[in-house]
Amino acid sequence: MAAPQLLHRGDMIVMVDWDNTETFTNFCGATAISLNIENAMSETAVGDCDDWKLPVQTVVEYGAQTSTMTINAQLARSNLSKLLSWAKDQLELPVRVHIVDAASGTVEYIDGVGLLTSQGIEGIGNTEGTALTQTINVRFKHGIEFTNAA
C-alpha cells in the first residue's frame, strides 16, 4: 500500500493580475483559501410512456455551474489599495490558481475573471497589536478554465 502524497502550503498558489496585463503576482498574506465549484442540478419527475403503472422516476441532469473563492488573509500593505479598488471600483480581475509541480497532462492552472463580491477587514483599532485580517469573497464571472501542464 502506498501512502498518498499530500498537498501543502506552496503547492497551490493563488495569483492575481492586478493591472489586467497578463502579469500575475502571488496573493500576499493569505492564510486560508477555498475554491468551490458548485453544479446546479435539474430534476424532473417522469413516468413511463408505455406502462403508466410503473413508479415515477426522477431524471437528474447538470445545470449551471458557479465557481467561487474565499480568501482569508493577514492584510498586507502591498495589497490594501489594490483590494479596496477591486471592491469599490467593481473591477473584473484575472485570478489564477497555480498548481506547482503539476505533472505533464494534469491541471497546472485554474483561471477565471474574478468579481469581488465582498470584503471584510477585521481588527481595525485592535488594542492587542495583532495584524489586521481580511476575508474576501470572489465569484468567477464566466466560471473557470483549466490548463494542463505541458
C-alpha positions in Angstrom: 0.0 0.0 0.0 1.3 3.4 -0.9 0.6 6.5 1.2 -0.8 9.5 -0.7 1.4 12.5 -1.4 -0.5 15.3 0.3 -0.5 18.9 -0.9 0.6 21.7 1.5 1.0 25.5 1.5 3.0 26.5 -1.5 1.8 23.5 -3.6 -1.1 25.6 -4.9 -0.7 29.4 -5.1 -3.4 32.0 -5.8 -2.3 34.8 -8.1 -4.0 38.0 -9.3 -3.3 40.1 -12.4 -3.9 43.4 -10.6 -3.4 45.5 -13.8 -5.0 43.3 -16.4 -1.7 43.0 -18.2 -1.3 39.1 -18.1 1.2 39.6 -15.3 0.2 37.5 -12.3 1.6 38.1 -8.8 1.1 35.9 -5.7 -1.7 36.9 -3.4 0.3 38.2 -0.4 -0.7 37.4 3.2 -3.1 34.5 2.5 -3.7 32.2 5.5 -6.5 30.1 4.1 -8.1 29.9 0.6 -11.1 27.9 -0.5 -12.0 27.3 -4.1 -15.6 26.0 -4.7 -17.2 24.6 -7.8 -20.9 24.2 -7.4 -23.0 22.4 -10.0 -26.7 23.2 -10.1 -28.9 20.1 -10.7 -32.0 19.9 -12.7 -34.5 17.3 -11.6 -37.6 16.3 -13.5 -40.2 13.6 -12.4 -41.1 11.4 -15.4 -43.4 8.5 -15.9 -43.1 5.6 -18.2 -44.7 6.2 -21.6 -46.0 2.7 -22.1 -46.8 1.4 -18.6 -48.4 4.1 -16.6 -48.5 1.7 -13.5 -44.7 1.8 -13.1 -43.4 4.2 -10.5 -42.4 7.7 -11.5 -38.7 8.2 -11.8 -36.5 11.3 -11.3 -34.2 12.3 -14.2 -31.3 14.3 -12.9 -29.0 16.5 -15.1 -26.4 19.1 -14.6 -27.4 22.7 -14.7 -25.4 25.9 -14.5 -22.0 25.9 -12.7 -20.8 28.5 -10.2 -17.2 28.9 -9.1 -16.3 31.0 -6.1 -13.2 31.6 -3.9 -12.9 32.7 -0.3 -9.5 34.1 0.8 -8.7 34.7 4.5 -5.5 36.7 4.9 -3.5 38.9 7.1 -3.8 42.3 5.5 -0.6 43.1 3.7 0.2 46.8 3.0 1.1 45.8 -0.6 -2.4 44.6 -1.2 -4.5 47.2 0.7 -5.0 49.8 -2.1 -5.5 47.1 -4.7 -8.1 45.2 -2.7 -10.0 48.4 -1.8 -10.1 49.4 -5.5 -11.2 45.9 -6.6 -14.2 46.1 -4.3 -15.1 49.8 -4.6 -14.5 50.1 -8.4 -16.1 46.7 -9.1 -13.1 45.6 -11.1 -13.0 42.4 -13.1 -9.6 40.9 -12.5 -7.9 37.7 -13.8 -7.4 35.3 -10.9 -5.2 32.2 -11.2 -4.6 29.2 -9.1 -1.2 27.7 -9.9 -0.6 24.1 -9.1 3.1 24.0 -8.6 5.0 21.0 -10.0 1.9 19.7 -11.8 2.7 16.6 -13.8 2.6 16.7 -17.6 -1.0 16.3 -18.8 -2.6 17.3 -15.4 -4.1 20.6 -14.4 -1.5 23.3 -13.8 -3.6 26.4 -13.9 -7.1 27.2 -12.9 -8.1 30.6 -14.4 -11.1 32.9 -14.2 -12.2 36.5 -14.1 -12.8 37.4 -10.5 -15.5 39.7 -9.3 -15.0 40.6 -5.6 -18.5 40.1 -4.1 -17.5 41.1 -0.5 -14.5 42.3 1.5 -14.3 42.3 5.3 -11.4 43.9 7.2 -11.2 42.7 10.8 -9.3 44.1 13.7 -9.3 47.8 12.9 -8.4 49.6 16.1 -7.5 46.4 17.9 -5.6 47.0 21.2 -3.5 43.8 21.1 -1.1 44.9 18.3 -2.1 41.9 16.1 -2.1 42.2 12.4 -5.4 43.2 10.7 -7.1 40.4 8.9 -9.5 40.2 6.0 -11.9 37.9 4.3 -12.7 38.4 0.6 -15.2 36.5 -1.5 -14.7 36.2 -5.2 -17.1 34.9 -7.8 -15.8 33.9 -11.2 -17.8 35.8 -13.9 -17.7 33.1 -16.6 -16.6 30.2 -14.5 -13.1 28.8 -14.5 -10.9 27.2 -17.1 -8.3 24.5 -16.6 -4.9 24.5 -18.4 -2.8 21.3 -18.3 0.9 21.2 -17.8 3.0 20.5 -20.9 
